[in-house]
């Protein structure tokens, strides 16, 4: 019964993390700002850490099935 929510949460975290990392990489490759009005280095680091953390949480949820 608990595997359904774990699969859903894992999929959501993994998709969000992958999407955020892809978006951040695309913005960097085009030399566009990641966050408006924020330091480029700080916004890139924060977005990268958030994406990696979401991917890690997704992997954790999917391994706990």
N, CA, C and O atoms as a CHARMM CRD file, in Angstrom:
* protein
*
  260
    1    1 UNK  N      0.80900  -1.19100   0.00000 PROA 1      0.00000
    2    1 UNK  CA     0.00000   0.00000   0.00000 PROA 1      0.00000
    3    1 UNK  C      0.85800   1.26300   0.00000 PROA 1      0.00000
    4    1 UNK  O      0.45300   2.27800  -0.56600 PROA 1      0.00000
    5    2 UNK  N      2.03300   1.21700   0.62400 PROA 2      0.00000
    6    2 UNK  CA     2.86700   2.39900   0.70700 PROA 2      0.00000
    7    2 UNK  C      3.76000   2.58300  -0.51100 PROA 2      0.00000
    8    2 UNK  O      4.40700   3.62300  -0.63800 PROA 2      0.00000
    9    3 UNK  N      3.81500   1.60900  -1.40400 PROA 3      0.00000
   10    3 UNK  CA     4.69400   1.75000  -2.56000 PROA 3      0.00000
   11    3 UNK  C      4.13500   2.74100  -3.57800 PROA 3      0.00000
   12    3 UNK  O      4.90300   3.36000  -4.31500 PROA 3      0.00000
   13    4 UNK  N      2.82300   2.90300  -3.63300 PROA 4      0.00000
   14    4 UNK  CA     2.22100   3.85900  -4.56500 PROA 4      0.00000
   15    4 UNK  C      2.64800   5.29000  -4.29300 PROA 4      0.00000
   16    4 UNK  O      3.13100   5.95800  -5.20700 PROA 4      0.00000
   17    5 UNK  N      2.48900   5.79200  -3.06200 PROA 5      0.00000
   18    5 UNK  CA     2.94800   7.15200  -2.77600 PROA 5      0.00000
   19    5 UNK  C      4.45900   7.32700  -2.92900 PROA 5      0.00000
   20    5 UNK  O      4.92000   8.39000  -3.34300 PROA 5      0.00000
   21    6 UNK  N      5.22600   6.29700  -2.60100 PROA 6      0.00000
   22    6 UNK  CA     6.67900   6.38900  -2.74500 PROA 6      0.00000
   23    6 UNK  C      7.06800   6.49400  -4.21900 PROA 6      0.00000
   24    6 UNK  O      7.97600   7.25000  -4.56500 PROA 6      0.00000
   25    7 UNK  N      6.39200   5.74500  -5.08700 PROA 7      0.00000
   26    7 UNK  CA     6.67000   5.82600  -6.51900 PROA 7      0.00000
   27    7 UNK  C      6.29100   7.19600  -7.05800 PROA 7      0.00000
   28    7 UNK  O      7.03200   7.78200  -7.84800 PROA 7      0.00000
   29    8 UNK  N      5.14100   7.71100  -6.63600 PROA 8      0.00000
   30    8 UNK  CA     4.69800   9.02200  -7.09700 PROA 8      0.00000
   31    8 UNK  C      5.66400  10.10900  -6.63500 PROA 8      0.00000
   32    8 UNK  O      6.08000  10.94800  -7.43500 PROA 8      0.00000
   33    9 UNK  N      6.02200  10.10200  -5.36300 PROA 9      0.00000
   34    9 UNK  CA     6.93600  11.11500  -4.83300 PROA 9      0.00000
   35    9 UNK  C      8.30100  11.01400  -5.50100 PROA 9      0.00000
   36    9 UNK  O      8.90200  12.03300  -5.84200 PROA 9      0.00000
   37   10 UNK  N      8.79100   9.79700  -5.68900 PROA 10     0.00000
   38   10 UNK  CA    10.07600   9.61300  -6.35300 PROA 10     0.00000
   39   10 UNK  C     10.06600  10.13200  -7.78000 PROA 10     0.00000
   40   10 UNK  O     11.01800  10.77500  -8.22300 PROA 10     0.00000
   41   11 UNK  N      8.98800   9.85200  -8.49500 PROA 11     0.00000
   42   11 UNK  CA     8.88700  10.32300  -9.87500 PROA 11     0.00000
   43   11 UNK  C      8.80300  11.84500  -9.93600 PROA 11     0.00000
   44   11 UNK  O      9.42000  12.46900 -10.80000 PROA 11     0.00000
   45   12 UNK  N      8.04600  12.44000  -9.02600 PROA 12     0.00000
   46   12 UNK  CA     7.91400  13.90200  -9.01200 PROA 12     0.00000
   47   12 UNK  C      9.24900  14.55500  -8.68800 PROA 12     0.00000
   48   12 UNK  O      9.65400  15.50000  -9.36600 PROA 12     0.00000
   49   13 UNK  N      9.93800  14.06600  -7.66100 PROA 13     0.00000
   50   13 UNK  CA    11.23400  14.64000  -7.30700 PROA 13     0.00000
   51   13 UNK  C     12.23800  14.46900  -8.44600 PROA 13     0.00000
   52   13 UNK  O     12.97400  15.40200  -8.76700 PROA 13     0.00000
   53   14 UNK  N     12.27000  13.29600  -9.04900 PROA 14     0.00000
   54   14 UNK  CA    13.23100  13.03700 -10.12200 PROA 14     0.00000
   55   14 UNK  C     12.94900  13.91700 -11.34300 PROA 14     0.00000
   56   14 UNK  O     13.88000  14.46100 -11.93700 PROA 14     0.00000
   57   15 UNK  N     11.69600  14.06100 -11.71800 PROA 15     0.00000
   58   15 UNK  CA    11.36000  14.89800 -12.87100 PROA 15     0.00000
   59   15 UNK  C     11.65800  16.36400 -12.59400 PROA 15     0.00000
   60   15 UNK  O     12.17200  17.07300 -13.45900 PROA 15     0.00000
   61   16 UNK  N     11.33400  16.81600 -11.38600 PROA 16     0.00000
   62   16 UNK  CA    11.61900  18.20900 -11.03700 PROA 16     0.00000
   63   16 UNK  C     13.12300  18.47100 -11.03600 PROA 16     0.00000
   64   16 UNK  O     13.57800  19.47500 -11.58500 PROA 16     0.00000
   65   17 UNK  N     13.89000  17.58200 -10.43100 PROA 17     0.00000
   66   17 UNK  CA    15.33600  17.75600 -10.37600 PROA 17     0.00000
   67   17 UNK  C     15.96500  17.75400 -11.75800 PROA 17     0.00000
   68   17 UNK  O     16.81400  18.59400 -12.05900 PROA 17     0.00000
   69   18 UNK  N     15.55300  16.81800 -12.59400 PROA 18     0.00000
   70   18 UNK  CA    16.09800  16.74800 -13.94600 PROA 18     0.00000
   71   18 UNK  C     15.70800  17.98800 -14.75300 PROA 18     0.00000
   72   18 UNK  O     16.52500  18.53600 -15.49400 PROA 18     0.00000
   73   19 UNK  N     14.46800  18.41900 -14.60500 PROA 19     0.00000
   74   19 UNK  CA    14.02400  19.61500 -15.31100 PROA 19     0.00000
   75   19 UNK  C     14.75800  20.86200 -14.86000 PROA 19     0.00000
   76   19 UNK  O     15.14300  21.69400 -15.68200 PROA 19     0.00000
   77   20 UNK  N     14.95400  20.99400 -13.55200 PROA 20     0.00000
   78   20 UNK  CA    15.65800  22.16600 -13.03200 PROA 20     0.00000
   79   20 UNK  C     17.11500  22.18600 -13.48100 PROA 20     0.00000
   80   20 UNK  O     17.63000  23.24100 -13.85200 PROA 20     0.00000
   81   21 UNK  N     17.78100  21.04300 -13.45400 PROA 21     0.00000
   82   21 UNK  CA    19.16600  20.99100 -13.91000 PROA 21     0.00000
   83   21 UNK  C     19.28100  21.25500 -15.41300 PROA 21     0.00000
   84   21 UNK  O     20.22000  21.91700 -15.85700 PROA 21     0.00000
   85   22 UNK  N     18.34100  20.74700 -16.18400 PROA 22     0.00000
   86   22 UNK  CA    18.33800  20.98600 -17.62500 PROA 22     0.00000
   87   22 UNK  C     18.10800  22.46300 -17.91900 PROA 22     0.00000
   88   22 UNK  O     18.79600  23.04800 -18.75500 PROA 22     0.00000
   89   23 UNK  N     17.14200  23.06200 -17.23300 PROA 23     0.00000
   90   23 UNK  CA    16.83800  24.47700 -17.43300 PROA 23     0.00000
   91   23 UNK  C     18.03000  25.34600 -17.04500 PROA 23     0.00000
   92   23 UNK  O     18.37300  26.28500 -17.76400 PROA 23     0.00000
   93   24 UNK  N     18.65900  25.04200 -15.92400 PROA 24     0.00000
   94   24 UNK  CA    19.80800  25.80600 -15.46900 PROA 24     0.00000
   95   24 UNK  C     20.96000  25.69300 -16.46500 PROA 24     0.00000
   96   24 UNK  O     21.60000  26.69200 -16.79600 PROA 24     0.00000
   97   25 UNK  N     21.21900  24.49200 -16.93600 PROA 25     0.00000
   98   25 UNK  CA    22.28100  24.30300 -17.92700 PROA 25     0.00000
   99   25 UNK  C     22.00700  25.02700 -19.22500 PROA 25     0.00000
  100   25 UNK  O     22.92200  25.57800 -19.83600 PROA 25     0.00000
  101   26 UNK  N     20.75900  25.03300 -19.65200 PROA 26     0.00000
  102   26 UNK  CA    20.39200  25.73700 -20.87600 PROA 26     0.00000
  103   26 UNK  C     20.57800  27.23600 -20.72200 PROA 26     0.00000
  104   26 UNK  O     21.08900  27.90000 -21.62400 PROA 26     0.00000
  105   27 UNK  N     20.16300  27.77000 -19.57800 PROA 27     0.00000
  106   27 UNK  CA    20.33600  29.20300 -19.32600 PROA 27     0.00000
  107   27 UNK  C     21.81600  29.57600 -19.29700 PROA 27     0.00000
  108   27 UNK  O     22.20200  30.62400 -19.81400 PROA 27     0.00000
  109   28 UNK  N     22.63900  28.72800 -18.69900 PROA 28     0.00000
  110   28 UNK  CA    24.07300  29.01500 -18.64200 PROA 28     0.00000
  111   28 UNK  C     24.71300  28.94400 -20.02400 PROA 28     0.00000
  112   28 UNK  O     25.56100  29.76900 -20.36400 PROA 28     0.00000
  113   29 UNK  N     24.30700  27.96400 -20.81200 PROA 29     0.00000
  114   29 UNK  CA    24.88500  27.80100 -22.14700 PROA 29     0.00000
  115   29 UNK  C     24.54300  28.99600 -23.03800 PROA 29     0.00000
  116   29 UNK  O     25.35000  29.39500 -23.87700 PROA 29     0.00000
  117   30 UNK  N     23.34700  29.56800 -22.85900 PROA 30     0.00000
  118   30 UNK  CA    22.93300  30.73700 -23.64100 PROA 30     0.00000
  119   30 UNK  C     23.42900  32.04900 -23.03500 PROA 30     0.00000
  120   30 UNK  O     23.17800  33.12500 -23.57900 PROA 30     0.00000
  121   31 UNK  N     24.12700  31.95400 -21.91700 PROA 31     0.00000
  122   31 UNK  CA    24.63100  33.11800 -21.19000 PROA 31     0.00000
  123   31 UNK  C     23.50800  34.05600 -20.76400 PROA 31     0.00000
  124   31 UNK  O     23.66200  35.27600 -20.81000 PROA 31     0.00000
  125   32 UNK  N     22.38200  33.48700 -20.35000 PROA 32     0.00000
  126   32 UNK  CA    21.25500  34.24800 -19.82000 PROA 32     0.00000
  127   32 UNK  C     21.24400  34.09500 -18.30200 PROA 32     0.00000
  128   32 UNK  O     21.77400  33.11500 -17.77800 PROA 32     0.00000
  129   33 UNK  N     20.65100  35.04800 -17.59000 PROA 33     0.00000
  130   33 UNK  CA    20.63100  34.93800 -16.13000 PROA 33     0.00000
  131   33 UNK  C     19.74100  33.79200 -15.66300 PROA 33     0.00000
  132   33 UNK  O     18.69000  33.52700 -16.24700 PROA 33     0.00000
  133   34 UNK  N     20.17200  33.12700 -14.61600 PROA 34     0.00000
  134   34 UNK  CA    19.37100  32.04800 -14.03200 PROA 34     0.00000
  135   34 UNK  C     18.28200  32.64600 -13.14800 PROA 34     0.00000
  136   34 UNK  O     17.14900  32.16500 -13.14300 PROA 34     0.00000
  137   35 UNK  N     18.62400  33.69500 -12.39900 PROA 35     0.00000
  138   35 UNK  CA    17.65800  34.41200 -11.57000 PROA 35     0.00000
  139   35 UNK  C     17.80100  35.89800 -11.80900 PROA 35     0.00000
  140   35 UNK  O     18.91700  36.41700 -11.85500 PROA 35     0.00000
  141   36 UNK  N     16.68700  36.58800 -11.96200 PROA 36     0.00000
  142   36 UNK  CA    16.74000  38.02300 -12.22700 PROA 36     0.00000
  143   36 UNK  C     17.05400  38.78800 -10.95200 PROA 36     0.00000
  144   36 UNK  O     16.45200  38.54200  -9.90700 PROA 36     0.00000
  145   37 UNK  N     17.98400  39.70100 -11.04100 PROA 37     0.00000
  146   37 UNK  CA    18.33200  40.54400  -9.91400 PROA 37     0.00000
  147   37 UNK  C     19.18200  39.86700  -8.85900 PROA 37     0.00000
  148   37 UNK  O     19.31500  40.38300  -7.74900 PROA 37     0.00000
  149   38 UNK  N     19.75700  38.72400  -9.18500 PROA 38     0.00000
  150   38 UNK  CA    20.57200  37.97400  -8.23300 PROA 38     0.00000
  151   38 UNK  C     21.93300  37.72600  -8.88500 PROA 38     0.00000
  152   38 UNK  O     22.04600  37.69100 -10.11000 PROA 38     0.00000
  153   39 UNK  N     22.94500  37.55700  -8.06800 PROA 39     0.00000
  154   39 UNK  CA    24.26900  37.24000  -8.58100 PROA 39     0.00000
  155   39 UNK  C     24.20100  35.97200  -9.44000 PROA 39     0.00000
  156   39 UNK  O     23.53700  35.00100  -9.07800 PROA 39     0.00000
  157   40 UNK  N     24.88800  35.99700 -10.56500 PROA 40     0.00000
  158   40 UNK  CA    24.87800  34.84800 -11.48200 PROA 40     0.00000
  159   40 UNK  C     25.44600  33.59400 -10.83200 PROA 40     0.00000
  160   40 UNK  O     24.92200  32.49600 -11.01900 PROA 40     0.00000
  161   41 UNK  N     26.51300  33.76400 -10.07100 PROA 41     0.00000
  162   41 UNK  CA    27.14700  32.61800  -9.41500 PROA 41     0.00000
  163   41 UNK  C     26.23800  32.05500  -8.32400 PROA 41     0.00000
  164   41 UNK  O     26.08200  30.83900  -8.20500 PROA 41     0.00000
  165   42 UNK  N     25.64600  32.93300  -7.53700 PROA 42     0.00000
  166   42 UNK  CA    24.78600  32.48500  -6.44200 PROA 42     0.00000
  167   42 UNK  C     23.53500  31.78200  -6.96800 PROA 42     0.00000
  168   42 UNK  O     23.15200  30.73100  -6.45300 PROA 42     0.00000
  169   43 UNK  N     22.89900  32.35400  -7.98700 PROA 43     0.00000
  170   43 UNK  CA    21.68500  31.73700  -8.51700 PROA 43     0.00000
  171   43 UNK  C     21.98100  30.40200  -9.19300 PROA 43     0.00000
  172   43 UNK  O     21.18800  29.46600  -9.09600 PROA 43     0.00000
  173   44 UNK  N     23.11200  30.31300  -9.87100 PROA 44     0.00000
  174   44 UNK  CA    23.48600  29.04900 -10.51400 PROA 44     0.00000
  175   44 UNK  C     23.78600  27.98400  -9.46500 PROA 44     0.00000
  176   44 UNK  O     23.36300  26.83600  -9.59900 PROA 44     0.00000
  177   45 UNK  N     24.51200  28.36700  -8.42600 PROA 45     0.00000
  178   45 UNK  CA    24.83900  27.40500  -7.37700 PROA 45     0.00000
  179   45 UNK  C     23.58700  26.92900  -6.65200 PROA 45     0.00000
  180   45 UNK  O     23.43200  25.73500  -6.39300 PROA 45     0.00000
  181   46 UNK  N     22.70000  27.85200  -6.32700 PROA 46     0.00000
  182   46 UNK  CA    21.47400  27.48200  -5.61700 PROA 46     0.00000
  183   46 UNK  C     20.57400  26.58800  -6.47900 PROA 46     0.00000
  184   46 UNK  O     20.03400  25.59500  -5.99000 PROA 46     0.00000
  185   47 UNK  N     20.41400  26.93800  -7.75000 PROA 47     0.00000
  186   47 UNK  CA    19.58800  26.11900  -8.64400 PROA 47     0.00000
  187   47 UNK  C     20.21500  24.74100  -8.85600 PROA 47     0.00000
  188   47 UNK  O     19.50500  23.73700  -8.91100 PROA 47     0.00000
  189   48 UNK  N     21.53600  24.69100  -8.97400 PROA 48     0.00000
  190   48 UNK  CA    22.21400  23.40800  -9.15500 PROA 48     0.00000
  191   48 UNK  C     22.07900  22.51900  -7.93100 PROA 48     0.00000
  192   48 UNK  O     21.84100  21.31700  -8.05200 PROA 48     0.00000
  193   49 UNK  N     22.23100  23.11200  -6.74900 PROA 49     0.00000
  194   49 UNK  CA    22.08600  22.32100  -5.52400 PROA 49     0.00000
  195   49 UNK  C     20.64900  21.84400  -5.33700 PROA 49     0.00000
  196   49 UNK  O     20.42000  20.71200  -4.91200 PROA 49     0.00000
  197   50 UNK  N     19.68700  22.69900  -5.65200 PROA 50     0.00000
  198   50 UNK  CA    18.28500  22.30300  -5.51700 PROA 50     0.00000
  199   50 UNK  C     17.94500  21.17500  -6.48500 PROA 50     0.00000
  200   50 UNK  O     17.23000  20.24100  -6.12100 PROA 50     0.00000
  201   51 UNK  N     18.44600  21.25400  -7.70500 PROA 51     0.00000
  202   51 UNK  CA    18.20100  20.19700  -8.68400 PROA 51     0.00000
  203   51 UNK  C     18.84900  18.88300  -8.28500 PROA 51     0.00000
  204   51 UNK  O     18.24500  17.81900  -8.41800 PROA 51     0.00000
  205   52 UNK  N     20.07000  18.95900  -7.80200 PROA 52     0.00000
  206   52 UNK  CA    20.76800  17.74300  -7.36900 PROA 52     0.00000
  207   52 UNK  C     20.09000  17.13100  -6.14300 PROA 52     0.00000
  208   52 UNK  O     19.97300  15.91000  -6.03700 PROA 52     0.00000
  209   53 UNK  N     19.64800  17.98000  -5.22500 PROA 53     0.00000
  210   53 UNK  CA    18.94900  17.48100  -4.04200 PROA 53     0.00000
  211   53 UNK  C     17.62600  16.81800  -4.42000 PROA 53     0.00000
  212   53 UNK  O     17.27200  15.77800  -3.86500 PROA 53     0.00000
  213   54 UNK  N     16.90000  17.41200  -5.35500 PROA 54     0.00000
  214   54 UNK  CA    15.64000  16.81500  -5.79500 PROA 54     0.00000
  215   54 UNK  C     15.88200  15.46900  -6.48000 PROA 54     0.00000
  216   54 UNK  O     15.12300  14.52200  -6.27300 PROA 54     0.00000
  217   55 UNK  N     16.93000  15.38400  -7.28900 PROA 55     0.00000
  218   55 UNK  CA    17.25800  14.10200  -7.92300 PROA 55     0.00000
  219   55 UNK  C     17.64300  13.05400  -6.88000 PROA 55     0.00000
  220   55 UNK  O     17.25000  11.89200  -6.98900 PROA 55     0.00000
  221   56 UNK  N     18.40800  13.46100  -5.87700 PROA 56     0.00000
  222   56 UNK  CA    18.79800  12.52800  -4.82600 PROA 56     0.00000
  223   56 UNK  C     17.57800  12.05700  -4.03400 PROA 56     0.00000
  224   56 UNK  O     17.46900  10.87300  -3.71600 PROA 56     0.00000
  225   57 UNK  N     16.67300  12.95900  -3.71800 PROA 57     0.00000
  226   57 UNK  CA    15.45100  12.56700  -3.00300 PROA 57     0.00000
  227   57 UNK  C     14.58500  11.63900  -3.84900 PROA 57     0.00000
  228   57 UNK  O     13.98300  10.69800  -3.33200 PROA 57     0.00000
  229   58 UNK  N     14.52700  11.90700  -5.14600 PROA 58     0.00000
  230   58 UNK  CA    13.79500  11.01800  -6.03900 PROA 58     0.00000
  231   58 UNK  C     14.38900   9.62400  -6.06800 PROA 58     0.00000
  232   58 UNK  O     13.66600   8.62800  -6.02800 PROA 58     0.00000
  233   59 UNK  N     15.70800   9.55900  -6.13900 PROA 59     0.00000
  234   59 UNK  CA    16.37900   8.25500  -6.10800 PROA 59     0.00000
  235   59 UNK  C     16.15900   7.53900  -4.79000 PROA 59     0.00000
  236   59 UNK  O     15.95500   6.32600  -4.76300 PROA 59     0.00000
  237   60 UNK  N     16.20100   8.28300  -3.70000 PROA 60     0.00000
  238   60 UNK  CA    15.96500   7.68700  -2.38000 PROA 60     0.00000
  239   60 UNK  C     14.54600   7.11700  -2.29300 PROA 60     0.00000
  240   60 UNK  O     14.34500   5.99300  -1.83300 PROA 60     0.00000
  241   61 UNK  N     13.57000   7.90400  -2.73800 PROA 61     0.00000
  242   61 UNK  CA    12.17800   7.41700  -2.68000 PROA 61     0.00000
  243   61 UNK  C     11.98400   6.17800  -3.55600 PROA 61     0.00000
  244   61 UNK  O     11.26900   5.25100  -3.17600 PROA 61     0.00000
  245   62 UNK  N     12.61200   6.16600  -4.70800 PROA 62     0.00000
  246   62 UNK  CA    12.43200   5.03200  -5.61300 PROA 62     0.00000
  247   62 UNK  C     13.16300   3.78600  -5.14500 PROA 62     0.00000
  248   62 UNK  O     12.77600   2.67700  -5.51100 PROA 62     0.00000
  249   63 UNK  N     14.20700   3.94100  -4.34600 PROA 63     0.00000
  250   63 UNK  CA    14.89000   2.75800  -3.82200 PROA 63     0.00000
  251   63 UNK  C     14.21600   2.20300  -2.57800 PROA 63     0.00000
  252   63 UNK  O     14.54200   1.09600  -2.14900 PROA 63     0.00000
  253   64 UNK  N     13.30300   2.92800  -2.00000 PROA 64     0.00000
  254   64 UNK  CA    12.59500   2.47500  -0.78600 PROA 64     0.00000
  255   64 UNK  C     11.30200   1.73000  -1.10000 PROA 64     0.00000
  256   64 UNK  O     10.45300   1.56800  -0.22300 PROA 64     0.00000
  257   65 UNK  N     11.14600   1.28500  -2.32000 PROA 65     0.00000
  258   65 UNK  CA     9.94300   0.51600  -2.68600 PROA 65     0.00000
  259   65 UNK  C     10.08300  -0.84400  -2.12100 PROA 65     0.00000
  260   65 UNK  O      9.19600  -1.67900  -2.29500 PROA 65     0.00000
